[in-house]
């Protein structure tokens, strides 16, 4: 297809990332490269390509702090040219890279993600010795959102709110977790939810988002998260299952929504009929935690102070041994940044100090799990502002009972 026609087709159905926004991100990334002594960076991770190039077409992006970036693309160069403002060079294999790029000094790549054989190939074809890890720099850039990114995250927030309201409408006794999750997911897709949740270097394959009921919400598995669920098989041992939802048990809705590659994370809790008093009481503690968070998630605050303060609120309750899990299955975080990935900076976690900055976006997910009984959770994705935290997931927060 001719590129002019391709651009016309694509622009008819999907927006592009604004060039002005990409340049702002690139300039910030270049400044960090100079500060850390990098003379070049090779990026290949799709969310990082999208963040700096506005495209996820397969290839590598080369960034020289003193020059315009070069996007070497294997598949599909014509589409990359329509999506990205940077120079796009078609290549058939990595062996062609030295014809277009020259590496000098300290060159960074995503050492937290690069496969060993790929790094060996890069080192060999360039005969380059001085390599460094560029991942902390790209992650630091991605942590502070631009106005366009915030607006995009708001759209994703609206999608997940609509998904939750749909779940309440569909919820009925005897429906399986997976049917409810699938019908909600379909509704969100129709509204524009992209799917494709990405965890940096982690496992998100086959994950629908959580709709977990009763004891199923307390079953542990491999994910480093308080909620795992039963899943559908040992191949995908997380998420909703064939368990039927019964009256009188807490149902936890923990879903992502994505718009233009940006995702938000939200949790709410509901019940068919009156919920057990223990669940209501535990949920009231979660309300207290979010009241604290809205006031204290501000620029200049340390994430460790936030984490420890939330633990104090949970520890004052009768349910402290069930906060963020139970027994050996408790996790040591309550929040994580979100954007093009589900685990961006900053982290609100035990022993980890990061400074909050204006326009950071963080999902905070306090939960209580009671084995063989059920779980309650309340999670919002918050924008950090000088006045405090603004929720980008403004669904009703009460413990909904039908």
VOPAGU-2260 file (C-alpha; in pm, 1 decimal, decimal comma):
REM VOPAGU-2260
SITE   aa  ch    i         X         Y         Z
SITE  UNK   A    0       0,0       0,0       0,0
SITE  UNK   A    1     131,4     346,4     -90,1
SITE  UNK   A    2     236,5     540,9     217,5
SITE  UNK   A    3       4,0     833,5     143,2
SITE  UNK   A    4    -293,0     596,5     127,6
SITE  UNK   A    5    -169,4     411,4     437,2
SITE  UNK   A    6    -154,6     737,3     633,1
SITE  UNK   A    7    -503,6     829,3     515,4
SITE  UNK   A    8    -641,4     492,6     623,8
SITE  UNK   A    9    -467,7     490,5     960,5
SITE  UNK   A   10    -554,9     850,6    1044,4
SITE  UNK   A   11    -919,5     777,0     969,9
SITE  UNK   A   12    -938,4     523,5    1250,3
SITE  UNK   A   13    -664,4     596,6    1501,4
SITE  UNK   A   14    -490,3     908,8    1635,7
SITE  UNK   A   15    -112,4     941,3    1644,3
SITE  UNK   A   16     105,3    1049,7    1936,3
SITE  UNK   A   17     168,4    1425,0    1888,9
SITE  UNK   A   18     519,4    1506,2    1765,2
SITE  UNK   A   19     547,3    1790,6    2016,8
SITE  UNK   A   20     487,4    1544,4    2299,5
SITE  UNK   A   21     744,4    1298,0    2162,9
SITE  UNK   A   22    1003,3    1575,6    2134,7
SITE  UNK   A   23     943,0    1680,5    2493,8
SITE  UNK   A   24    1001,0    1321,7    2613,7
SITE  UNK   A   25    1306,4    1279,5    2391,4
SITE  UNK   A   26    1465,1    1600,5    2520,0
SITE  UNK   A   27    1415,5    1486,4    2878,7
SITE  UNK   A   28    1567,0    1145,9    2798,3
SITE  UNK   A   29    1866,3    1306,1    2624,0
SITE  UNK   A   30    1937,2    1527,8    2925,0
SITE  UNK   A   31    1947,9    1223,2    3150,2
SITE  UNK   A   32    2177,3    1044,7    2902,8
SITE  UNK   A   33    2423,5    1333,6    2911,8
SITE  UNK   A   34    2411,6    1350,8    3292,5
SITE  UNK   A   35    2491,5     978,8    3314,9
SITE  UNK   A   36    2765,6     984,5    3050,3
SITE  UNK   A   37    2586,9     796,2    2770,8
SITE  UNK   A   38    2682,4     880,9    2413,3
SITE  UNK   A   39    2410,6     660,9    2263,8
SITE  UNK   A   40    2116,3     436,4    2343,2
SITE  UNK   A   41    1969,6     135,1    2162,5
SITE  UNK   A   42    1605,9      71,1    2256,2
SITE  UNK   A   43    1407,6    -233,7    2144,4
SITE  UNK   A   44    1136,5    -291,6    2410,7
SITE  UNK   A   45     800,1    -214,0    2241,0
SITE  UNK   A   46     660,9      11,5    2518,6
SITE  UNK   A   47     988,0     208,7    2517,7
SITE  UNK   A   48     979,0     238,2    2137,0
SITE  UNK   A   49     624,4     364,3    2159,2
SITE  UNK   A   50     713,6     609,1    2435,8
SITE  UNK   A   51     994,0     776,9    2239,2
SITE  UNK   A   52     903,5     703,7    1876,4
SITE  UNK   A   53     523,7     689,3    1881,1
SITE  UNK   A   54     529,3     348,5    1711,9
SITE  UNK   A   55     562,6     -16,7    1814,8
SITE  UNK   A   56     678,4    -146,3    1478,2
SITE  UNK   A   57     951,2    -407,6    1518,9
SITE  UNK   A   58    1302,7    -267,6    1520,6
SITE  UNK   A   59    1537,4     -56,2    1731,3
SITE  UNK   A   60    1549,5     313,7    1810,4
SITE  UNK   A   61    1894,7     470,3    1829,0
SITE  UNK   A   62    1924,1     788,3    2033,4
SITE  UNK   A   63    2231,4    1011,4    2015,8
SITE  UNK   A   64    2204,2    1306,3    2260,3
SITE  UNK   A   65    2342,0    1543,0    1993,3
SITE  UNK   A   66    2131,4    1425,9    1698,3
SITE  UNK   A   67    1784,2    1331,0    1584,7
SITE  UNK   A   68    1694,4     969,2    1661,9
SITE  UNK   A   69    1705,5     694,3    1400,6
SITE  UNK   A   70    1439,0     424,0    1392,1
SITE  UNK   A   71    1563,5     106,2    1219,9
SITE  UNK   A   72    1256,7    -103,9    1140,5
SITE  UNK   A   73    1218,9    -461,8    1021,0
SITE  UNK   A   74     839,3    -477,8    1022,6
SITE  UNK   A   75     666,1    -262,5     900,1
SITE  UNK   A   76     877,8      42,2     789,0
SITE  UNK   A   77     600,7     214,5     592,8
SITE  UNK   A   78     369,9     207,8     891,7
SITE  UNK   A   79     648,1     327,4    1122,0
SITE  UNK   A   80     695,9     628,7     893,3
SITE  UNK   A   81     329,6     719,5     925,8
SITE  UNK   A   82     333,1     687,1    1304,0
SITE  UNK   A   83     671,8     831,1    1399,4
SITE  UNK   A   84     825,3    1170,5    1316,6
SITE  UNK   A   85    1180,1    1032,1    1329,8
SITE  UNK   A   86    1390,0     904,7    1041,9
SITE  UNK   A   87    1288,4     547,2     961,0
SITE  UNK   A   88    1542,5     315,5     796,6
SITE  UNK   A   89    1419,0     -22,2     668,1
SITE  UNK   A   90    1640,2    -316,1     764,8
SITE  UNK   A   91    1609,1    -688,6     702,9
SITE  UNK   A   92    1821,0    -798,2     999,5
SITE  UNK   A   93    2036,6    -661,0    1278,9
SITE  UNK   A   94    2346,2    -729,7    1067,2
SITE  UNK   A   95    2262,5    -416,9     866,8
SITE  UNK   A   96    2272,2    -186,6    1169,3
SITE  UNK   A   97    2643,5     -94,4    1144,4
SITE  UNK   A   98    2575,2      48,5     795,8
SITE  UNK   A   99    2344,4     306,9     952,7
SITE  UNK   A  100    2470,1     353,4    1309,2
SITE  UNK   A  101    2807,6     428,1    1461,2
SITE  UNK   A  102    2865,1     344,0    1827,1
SITE  UNK   A  103    3117,2     537,2    2030,5
SITE  UNK   A  104    3176,1     574,5    2402,7
SITE  UNK   A  105    2926,0     441,8    2654,6
SITE  UNK   A  106    2617,5     301,1    2482,2
SITE  UNK   A  107    2311,1     200,4    2679,3
SITE  UNK   A  108    2045,0     -58,0    2615,2
SITE  UNK   A  109    1762,9    -211,1    2820,2
SITE  UNK   A  110    1974,3    -447,4    3027,1
SITE  UNK   A  111    1679,8    -548,5    3243,2
SITE  UNK   A  112    1511,1    -700,1    2937,5
SITE  UNK   A  113    1760,3    -780,2    2662,9
SITE  UNK   A  114    1798,6   -1153,2    2588,1
SITE  UNK   A  115    2153,2   -1279,6    2624,9
SITE  UNK   A  116    2178,7   -1389,7    2261,6
SITE  UNK   A  117    2057,4   -1051,2    2137,7
SITE  UNK   A  118    2316,6    -868,4    2347,9
SITE  UNK   A  119    2587,5   -1103,5    2221,4
SITE  UNK   A  120    2484,3   -1029,4    1862,6
SITE  UNK   A  121    2486,8    -653,5    1917,6
SITE  UNK   A  122    2830,0    -667,8    2079,7
SITE  UNK   A  123    2962,4    -876,3    1793,4
SITE  UNK   A  124    2820,4    -690,2    1494,6
SITE  UNK   A  125    2929,7    -353,4    1635,6
SITE  UNK   A  126    3251,1    -479,9    1795,6
SITE  UNK   A  127    3166,8    -246,0    2081,8
SITE  UNK   A  128    3284,7    -299,6    2439,6
SITE  UNK   A  129    3145,8     -20,1    2658,0
SITE  UNK   A  130    2781,2     -92,3    2735,7
SITE  UNK   A  131    2555,8      33,4    3013,8
SITE  UNK   A  132    2201,1      -7,5    3140,7
SITE  UNK   A  133    1971,4     260,9    3000,9
SITE  UNK   A  134    1656,4     119,2    3164,8
SITE  UNK   A  135    1665,0     333,0    3483,2
SITE  UNK   A  136    1679,5     645,5    3265,4
SITE  UNK   A  137    1388,8     555,1    3040,2
SITE  UNK   A  138    1186,1     448,5    3343,0
SITE  UNK   A  139    1261,6     776,2    3520,8
SITE  UNK   A  140    1141,0     967,1    3213,6
SITE  UNK   A  141     823,6     762,7    3186,2
SITE  UNK   A  142     738,7     818,8    3553,2
SITE  UNK   A  143     650,2    1187,9    3502,6
SITE  UNK   A  144     364,4    1224,3    3256,9
SITE  UNK   A  145     306,5    1498,2    3003,1
SITE  UNK   A  146     -28,1    1674,2    2972,0
SITE  UNK   A  147    -110,9    1457,8    2669,0
SITE  UNK   A  148     -33,0    1141,3    2863,3
SITE  UNK   A  149    -252,7    1252,8    3153,4
SITE  UNK   A  150    -540,6    1326,9    2914,4
SITE  UNK   A  151    -495,8     982,2    2760,6
SITE  UNK   A  152    -495,5     817,3    3104,1
SITE  UNK   A  153    -820,1     998,4    3184,4
SITE  UNK   A  154    -977,5     831,6    2880,4
SITE  UNK   A  155    -856,6     493,8    3003,2
SITE  UNK   A  156   -1000,6     575,3    3344,7
SITE  UNK   A  157   -1339,2     642,0    3191,3
SITE  UNK   A  158   -1323,9     303,9    3016,3
SITE  UNK   A  159   -1258,1     108,8    3335,3
SITE  UNK   A  160   -1532,6     299,0    3519,0
SITE  UNK   A  161   -1777,9     205,8    3244,6
SITE  UNK   A  162   -1659,6    -154,4    3270,8
SITE  UNK   A  163   -1728,3    -162,4    3643,0
SITE  UNK   A  164   -2076,4     -14,8    3602,1
SITE  UNK   A  165   -2146,3    -277,5    3336,4
SITE  UNK   A  166   -2030,8    -550,2    3575,7
SITE  UNK   A  167   -2280,6    -431,0    3836,6
SITE  UNK   A  168   -2553,9    -439,8    3575,6
SITE  UNK   A  169   -2468,3    -794,8    3461,9
SITE  UNK   A  170   -2388,6    -945,6    3802,3
SITE  UNK   A  171   -2636,6   -1216,5    3901,1
SITE  UNK   A  172   -2638,6   -1527,9    4112,5
SITE  UNK   A  173   -2486,8   -1830,5    3938,5
SITE  UNK   A  174   -2292,8   -1645,8    3669,5
SITE  UNK   A  175   -1933,1   -1768,0    3645,6
SITE  UNK   A  176   -1643,7   -1537,5    3714,0
SITE  UNK   A  177   -1508,3   -1587,5    3363,4
SITE  UNK   A  178   -1841,9   -1514,8    3194,4
SITE  UNK   A  179   -1882,8   -1193,2    3389,3
SITE  UNK   A  180   -1523,8   -1090,6    3318,5
SITE  UNK   A  181   -1557,9   -1175,0    2949,0
SITE  UNK   A  182   -1882,1    -983,5    2905,3
SITE  UNK   A  183   -1735,2    -682,1    3082,6
SITE  UNK   A  184   -1418,9    -708,6    2874,6
SITE  UNK   A  185   -1622,7    -721,2    2554,7
SITE  UNK   A  186   -1817,5    -412,4    2654,6
SITE  UNK   A  187   -1494,9    -227,4    2731,1
SITE  UNK   A  188   -1346,0    -334,5    2395,9
SITE  UNK   A  189   -1649,5    -197,1    2214,0
SITE  UNK   A  190   -1593,9     134,2    2392,2
SITE  UNK   A  191   -1226,8     140,6    2288,8
SITE  UNK   A  192   -1030,5     -60,6    2548,5
SITE  UNK   A  193    -721,1    -193,1    2369,1
SITE  UNK   A  194    -617,2    -477,2    2597,9
SITE  UNK   A  195    -250,0    -567,4    2582,5
SITE  UNK   A  196    -155,5    -498,7    2944,4
SITE  UNK   A  197     223,7    -506,8    2967,9
SITE  UNK   A  198     440,7    -573,4    3271,8
SITE  UNK   A  199     806,4    -488,9    3224,5
SITE  UNK   A  200     980,1    -825,0    3202,0
SITE  UNK   A  201     686,7    -992,3    3374,8
SITE  UNK   A  202     404,7   -1232,2    3289,9
SITE  UNK   A  203      69,6   -1091,3    3183,3
SITE  UNK   A  204     -12,3   -1342,8    2909,0
SITE  UNK   A  205    -377,2   -1442,2    2885,3
SITE  UNK   A  206    -478,2   -1214,1    3172,0
SITE  UNK   A  207    -832,8   -1071,6    3151,6
SITE  UNK   A  208    -827,6    -871,1    3471,5
SITE  UNK   A  209    -980,0    -995,4    3794,5
SITE  UNK   A  210   -1338,2   -1068,1    3878,5
SITE  UNK   A  211   -1298,0   -1296,8    4178,7
SITE  UNK   A  212   -1564,2   -1413,3    4421,7
SITE  UNK   A  213   -1555,6   -1548,2    4774,0
SITE  UNK   A  214   -1275,3   -1791,5    4854,2
SITE  UNK   A  215   -1149,7   -1783,8    4491,6
SITE  UNK   A  216   -1010,9   -1435,4    4553,8
SITE  UNK   A  217    -777,2   -1573,4    4821,3
SITE  UNK   A  218    -612,5   -1852,1    4617,9
SITE  UNK   A  219    -239,7   -1769,2    4576,7
SITE  UNK   A  220     -39,3   -1811,8    4255,8
SITE  UNK   A  221     271,3   -1677,5    4082,2
SITE  UNK   A  222     178,3   -1311,4    4035,6
SITE  UNK   A  223     344,8   -1066,1    4272,4
SITE  UNK   A  224       9,2    -924,0    4370,3
SITE  UNK   A  225    -232,0    -980,5    4658,8
SITE  UNK   A  226    -503,5   -1114,8    4426,9
SITE  UNK   A  227    -433,4   -1406,2    4195,9
SITE  UNK   A  228    -746,0   -1618,2    4163,5
SITE  UNK   A  229    -793,0   -1970,3    4034,6
SITE  UNK   A  230    -771,2   -1911,8    3659,3
SITE  UNK   A  231    -874,5   -2159,6    3392,3
SITE  UNK   A  232    -584,0   -2405,1    3393,4
SITE  UNK   A  233    -225,2   -2450,5    3517,3
SITE  UNK   A  234    -124,1   -2272,3    3196,6
SITE  UNK   A  235    -301,8   -1952,6    3304,0
SITE  UNK   A  236    -325,3   -1998,6    3682,0
SITE  UNK   A  237    -456,4   -1649,4    3761,0
SITE  UNK   A  238    -772,9   -1452,7    3710,0
SITE  UNK   A  239   -1138,6   -1552,0    3684,3
SITE  UNK   A  240   -1243,3   -1915,8    3683,0
SITE  UNK   A  241   -1547,4   -2132,7    3621,9
SITE  UNK   A  242   -1653,8   -2076,6    3982,5
SITE  UNK   A  243   -2013,2   -1954,2    4004,0
SITE  UNK   A  244   -2080,0   -1639,7    4202,3
SITE  UNK   A  245   -2303,1   -1694,7    4503,7
SITE  UNK   A  246   -2509,0   -1459,1    4714,0
SITE  UNK   A  247   -2354,8   -1319,3    5028,1
SITE  UNK   A  248   -1990,6   -1335,9    4913,2
SITE  UNK   A  249   -1763,3   -1045,6    4828,4
SITE  UNK   A  250   -1688,7   -1002,6    4459,3
SITE  UNK   A  251   -1369,1    -812,9    4373,6
SITE  UNK   A  252   -1351,0    -626,3    4043,1
SITE  UNK   A  253    -982,8    -551,3    3964,5
SITE  UNK   A  254    -947,0    -443,8    3602,4
SITE  UNK   A  255    -716,0    -254,0    3370,8
SITE  UNK   A  256    -821,8     -34,4    3083,4
SITE  UNK   A  257    -595,9      93,7    2806,8
SITE  UNK   A  258    -624,3     387,6    2568,5
SITE  UNK   A  259    -354,2     482,1    2316,3
SITE  UNK   A  260    -119,6     237,3    2491,2
SITE  UNK   A  261    -171,2     390,1    2836,8
SITE  UNK   A  262    -336,3     194,8    3114,3
SITE  UNK   A  263    -501,9     256,8    3446,9
SITE  UNK   A  264    -578,5       8,9    3724,2
SITE  UNK   A  265    -889,9       8,5    3943,9
SITE  UNK   A  266   -1046,2    -216,8    4209,3
SITE  UNK   A  267   -1393,5    -210,6    4359,5
SITE  UNK   A  268   -1585,1    -460,1    4577,2
SITE  UNK   A  269   -1950,3    -561,1    4553,8
SITE  UNK   A  270   -2186,4    -831,0    4678,3
SITE  UNK   A  271   -2514,0    -992,5    4582,2
SITE  UNK   A  272   -2723,2    -935,2    4891,1
SITE  UNK   A  273   -2591,5    -825,4    5230,9
SITE  UNK   A  274   -2216,9    -877,7    5267,6
SITE  UNK   A  275   -2062,0   -1043,8    5574,3
SITE  UNK   A  276   -1999,3    -787,6    5847,2
SITE  UNK   A  277   -1626,5    -872,1    5852,1
SITE  UNK   A  278   -1599,0    -772,0    5485,8
SITE  UNK   A  279   -1783,7    -446,2    5545,2
SITE  UNK   A  280   -1564,5    -359,4    5842,8
SITE  UNK   A  281   -1244,5    -438,1    5654,6
SITE  UNK   A  282   -1361,8    -230,9    5361,6
SITE  UNK   A  283   -1415,0      68,1    5590,0
SITE  UNK   A  284   -1042,7      54,1    5670,8
SITE  UNK   A  285    -969,0      75,3    5297,9
SITE  UNK   A  286   -1181,7     390,0    5280,9
SITE  UNK   A  287    -970,2     538,5    5562,3
SITE  UNK   A  288    -651,3     450,3    5375,0
SITE  UNK   A  289    -768,5     626,3    5059,6
SITE  UNK   A  290    -871,9     931,1    5261,1
SITE  UNK   A  291    -512,5     948,2    5383,5
SITE  UNK   A  292    -374,4     891,1    5032,9
SITE  UNK   A  293    -573,2    1172,2    4872,2
SITE  UNK   A  294    -423,4    1418,5    5116,4
SITE  UNK   A  295     -64,9    1294,6    5131,5
SITE  UNK   A  296      21,7    1183,4    4776,8
SITE  UNK   A  297     191,6    1511,8    4689,3
SITE  UNK   A  298     513,1    1624,3    4517,2
SITE  UNK   A  299     812,7    1598,6    4748,6
SITE  UNK   A  300     669,1    1320,2    4960,6
SITE  UNK   A  301     870,4     999,8    4995,2
SITE  UNK   A  302     708,4     674,3    4893,6
SITE  UNK   A  303     848,0     495,8    5198,6
SITE  UNK   A  304     672,4     741,1    5431,7
SITE  UNK   A  305     347,2     676,4    5244,3
SITE  UNK   A  306     393,8     299,8    5265,8
SITE  UNK   A  307     471,5     300,7    5637,8
SITE  UNK   A  308     180,9     533,4    5715,5
SITE  UNK   A  309     -64,0     309,9    5530,9
SITE  UNK   A  310      69,3       9,0    5722,7
SITE  UNK   A  311       1,4     192,9    6048,7
SITE  UNK   A  312    -360,5     247,6    5947,6
SITE  UNK   A  313    -397,6    -120,7    5858,9
SITE  UNK   A  314    -216,8    -231,0    6177,5
SITE  UNK   A  315    -463,9     -42,7    6397,8
SITE  UNK   A  316    -747,9    -253,4    6259,5
SITE  UNK   A  317    -844,9    -606,6    6370,9
SITE  UNK   A  318    -746,2    -726,0    6023,3
SITE  UNK   A  319    -376,8    -636,7    6016,6
SITE  UNK   A  320    -265,0    -996,8    5957,3
SITE  UNK   A  321    -469,4   -1003,6    5636,4
SITE  UNK   A  322    -348,2    -680,7    5476,1
SITE  UNK   A  323    -212,6    -736,5    5123,8
SITE  UNK   A  324    -237,2   -1112,4    5168,4
SITE  UNK   A  325    -198,4   -1355,8    5454,4
SITE  UNK   A  326      68,9   -1583,4    5599,7
SITE  UNK   A  327     353,3   -1638,1    5354,6
SITE  UNK   A  328     147,9   -1492,3    5069,8
SITE  UNK   A  329     159,2   -1125,4    5167,8
SITE  UNK   A  330     312,7    -878,7    4923,5
SITE  UNK   A  331     536,1    -591,7    5028,6
SITE  UNK   A  332     392,1    -307,1    4823,3
SITE  UNK   A  333      69,8    -110,5    4804,0
SITE  UNK   A  334     122,7      94,6    4488,7
SITE  UNK   A  335     293,8     111,7    4151,5
SITE  UNK   A  336     326,6     362,3    3872,2
SITE  UNK   A  337     127,9     305,8    3554,3
SITE  UNK   A  338     156,9     429,1    3198,3
SITE  UNK   A  339     264,8     224,1    2899,7
SITE  UNK   A  340     337,2     -54,9    3149,9
SITE  UNK   A  341     164,8    -175,0    3464,8
SITE  UNK   A  342     479,6    -157,4    3678,8
SITE  UNK   A  343     633,6     182,2    3613,0
SITE  UNK   A  344     803,1     410,7    3863,6
SITE  UNK   A  345     728,5     506,4    4137,3
SITE  UNK   A  346     674,1     206,2    4364,9
SITE  UNK   A  347     516,9     242,6    4707,7
SITE  UNK   A  348     681,3     -53,4    4873,4
SITE  UNK   A  349     868,9    -174,3    5178,3
SITE  UNK   A  350    1227,3     -50,2    5201,0
SITE  UNK   A  351    1210,4     142,3    4871,4
SITE  UNK   A  352    1241,3     520,7    4875,1
SITE  UNK   A  353    1135,8     726,5    4575,3
SITE  UNK   A  354    1035,8    1090,9    4567,9
SITE  UNK   A  355     691,0    1172,4    4435,7
SITE  UNK   A  356     682,8    1439,7    4164,9
SITE  UNK   A  357     404,5    1639,3    4008,9
SITE  UNK   A  358     240,0    1454,6    3716,6
SITE  UNK   A  359     345,7    1111,7    3836,6
SITE  UNK   A  360      61,4     860,7    3811,7
SITE  UNK   A  361      37,9     577,0    4062,4
SITE  UNK   A  362    -215,0     300,3    4122,9
SITE  UNK   A  363    -259,0     231,3    4494,5
SITE  UNK   A  364    -431,3     -96,3    4578,9
SITE  UNK   A  365    -487,3    -172,8    4950,2
SITE  UNK   A  366    -668,2    -503,5    5000,9
SITE  UNK   A  367    -759,7    -749,2    5276,9
SITE  UNK   A  368    -767,1   -1125,1    5211,0
SITE  UNK   A  369    -933,1   -1378,2    5441,5
SITE  UNK   A  370    -845,5   -1735,6    5339,3
SITE  UNK   A  371   -1142,4   -1957,9    5252,4
SITE  UNK   A  372   -1374,9   -1659,3    5299,9
SITE  UNK   A  373   -1304,7   -1380,2    5055,1
SITE  UNK   A  374   -1133,6   -1051,2    4988,2
SITE  UNK   A  375   -1209,0    -681,0    4966,8
SITE  UNK   A  376   -1014,7    -423,4    4769,5
SITE  UNK   A  377   -1030,9     -56,0    4677,1
SITE  UNK   A  378    -784,1      75,6    4420,5
SITE  UNK   A  379    -757,1     403,1    4235,9
SITE  UNK   A  380    -510,3     532,4    3982,5
SITE  UNK   A  381    -400,6     871,7    4116,7
SITE  UNK   A  382    -245,8    1174,2    3949,3
SITE  UNK   A  383       2,5    1348,9    4180,7
SITE  UNK   A  384     -76,6    1720,0    4208,6
SITE  UNK   A  385      40,9    1993,3    4449,9
SITE  UNK   A  386    -303,7    1980,7    4614,5
SITE  UNK   A  387    -294,3    1603,5    4662,9
SITE  UNK   A  388    -402,4    1296,4    4471,9
SITE  UNK   A  389    -664,0    1322,1    4196,9
SITE  UNK   A  390    -837,0     997,5    4105,1
SITE  UNK   A  391    -831,8     911,0    3735,3
SITE  UNK   A  392   -1069,9     620,5    3808,7
SITE  UNK   A  393   -1373,3     803,3    3954,1
SITE  UNK   A  394   -1614,3     512,6    3998,6
SITE  UNK   A  395   -1834,9     504,1    4311,0
SITE  UNK   A  396   -1624,7     377,2    4602,0
SITE  UNK   A  397   -1887,3     241,5    4839,9
SITE  UNK   A  398   -1911,0    -132,4    4905,9
SITE  UNK   A  399   -2191,1    -200,3    4656,7
SITE  UNK   A  400   -2458,0    -444,6    4771,5
SITE  UNK   A  401   -2746,6    -553,2    4552,3
